[in-house]
Amino acid sequence: MSATCSGRLRGVILPDMIDVAQARADTLGCESVAHLNNAGSSLPPRQVVDAVVDYLRVEEMMGGYEAAAHAGAELDAVYSSAAHMLNCRPDEIAFTANASDSWWRAFSSIALQRGDRVLLGHSEFQSNAFGLLQAAERGVLLDVVPNTPTGEIDLEALDRRLNDDVKLVCLTQISMANGSIHPAAAVGERARSVGATYLLDACQAAGQLPLDVEELGCDFLAFTGRKFMRGPRGTGILYARESIHDRLHPSPFVDGRSAEWTSPMTYELQPDARRFEFGEQNFAGKIGLAVAIDYALSIGLEPIAARVGELAAELRRRLRYLPGVEVRDEGQHQSGIVTFTLDGHAPLEVQGELGRHGVNVSAPGRRNAQLDLGVRGLDAVVRAGIHYYNTEDEIQRLVAVVATM
Ligand SMILES: Cc1ncc(COP(=O)(O)O)c(C=O)c1O
């Protein structure tokens, strides 16, 4: 993608690093809707949609197994593309169905015993929480590390909790419910200091921030294809550090791709991250996700993060001017996720009104994020997830509708 202008905010011209006009031309949905629900599911670029549809057409004409054999290199591209994005090896990447699938495959391969301690932050999503709560039912001890008053994981409180009994540290890098970016690399350093496994949920971070597993120090990293990554629905990635494979339990999800049935009473897991995959996959989605990752890399995750941060800050600034609106974001470092409430109107009502005006947002509730919303006494919030292909005009459309309410 060529680099030209990217827009003007608060009188400041953003770095000339993203060709927003080209990105919007690639995104057909931009013609009909102001899509500010990228934290739910982004509008994919047409390159991604074309790759998926083209593959389905090959399947239609050839048959599923034959199409997969024919497209071997394109299917394998997802491993090298994800590895390139995360700074790891392709054989440390597993292709999955979504972020929860990735997280659960990782989590269930960690051999937790009764009495082991697990530290977690406040931003765990419901599916991760269910895994952790099930472990607690088996006698694993959960310890929620508090946030600082500004809303990111409190590293001093984490330090006070770290000892040799801590077997696992779970962190969600960006809160889906308040947009805070937690200091994931600092947590990684600390987890490593006591030999704990570090499972990072980067579901809302992938596609909006640069991610480097060496800097983050994580053993596992999970994300989904459809959010800021702009990939197809029903796709996900799990990074699993090669050096921890030996200390893992076999995941309970094993088939003929993850393992080999070596004799009537024996089997062997694959030596690499393929042990986390099933053979039956969303093949079209796999090709589409590789294209989505390459698309993001061609723009650059640094410029994406810069533009997303600027646009989101601008939306927060404008919302704060509106009477009755309270911006609910937390964190010293804030992401493209902007959350707010409006006096006298339930978040779902605000979402509905915005939808009628062609502005897509979502309204996550405490059931999705008990620690990030419930603990703060919030039932739900309106959530805009801003991406680099959004514009100042689209942000203003949201603000104008909320103002009329
Ligand atoms: C932070 C976070 N983690 C995990 C998930 C689960 O993602 P998926 O629906 O792809 O399983 C979500 C979904 O909203 C999320 O926001």
Ligand as a Chemical Component Dictionary entry (heavy atoms), coordinates in Angstrom:
data_LIG
# 
_chem_comp.id                   LIG 
_chem_comp.type                 NON-POLYMER 
_chem_comp.pdbx_formal_charge   0 
_chem_comp.three_letter_code    LIG 
# 
loop_
_chem_comp_atom.comp_id 
_chem_comp_atom.atom_id 
_chem_comp_atom.alt_atom_id 
_chem_comp_atom.type_symbol 
_chem_comp_atom.charge 
_chem_comp_atom.model_Cartn_x 
_chem_comp_atom.model_Cartn_y 
_chem_comp_atom.model_Cartn_z 
_chem_comp_atom.pdbx_ordinal 
LIG C1 C1 C 0 -10.542 -9.571  25.106 1  
LIG C2 C2 C 0 -11.304 -10.672 24.445 2  
LIG N1 N1 N 0 -10.886 -11.921 24.597 3  
LIG C3 C3 C 0 -11.529 -12.966 24.022 4  
LIG C4 C4 C 0 -12.644 -12.748 23.254 5  
LIG C5 C5 C 0 -13.306 -13.931 22.605 6  
LIG O1 O1 O 0 -13.123 -13.870 21.234 7  
LIG P1 P1 P 0 -13.836 -14.935 20.275 8  
LIG O2 O2 O 0 -15.277 -14.533 20.219 9  
LIG O3 O3 O 0 -13.131 -14.796 18.984 10 
LIG O4 O4 O 0 -13.677 -16.259 20.897 11 
LIG C6 C6 C 0 -13.131 -11.470 23.076 12 
LIG C7 C7 C 0 -14.341 -11.240 22.284 13 
LIG O5 O5 O 0 -14.954 -10.194 22.318 14 
LIG C8 C8 C 0 -12.431 -10.387 23.677 15 
LIG O6 O6 O 0 -12.826 -9.128  23.513 16 
# 
loop_
_chem_comp_bond.comp_id 
_chem_comp_bond.atom_id_1 
_chem_comp_bond.atom_id_2 
_chem_comp_bond.value_order 
_chem_comp_bond.pdbx_ordinal 
LIG C1 C2 SING 1  
LIG C2 N1 SING 2  
LIG C2 C8 DOUB 3  
LIG N1 C3 DOUB 4  
LIG C3 C4 SING 5  
LIG C4 C5 SING 6  
LIG C4 C6 DOUB 7  
LIG C5 O1 SING 8  
LIG O1 P1 SING 9  
LIG P1 O2 DOUB 10 
LIG P1 O3 SING 11 
LIG P1 O4 SING 12 
LIG C6 C7 SING 13 
LIG C6 C8 SING 14 
LIG C7 O5 DOUB 15 
LIG C8 O6 SING 16 
# 
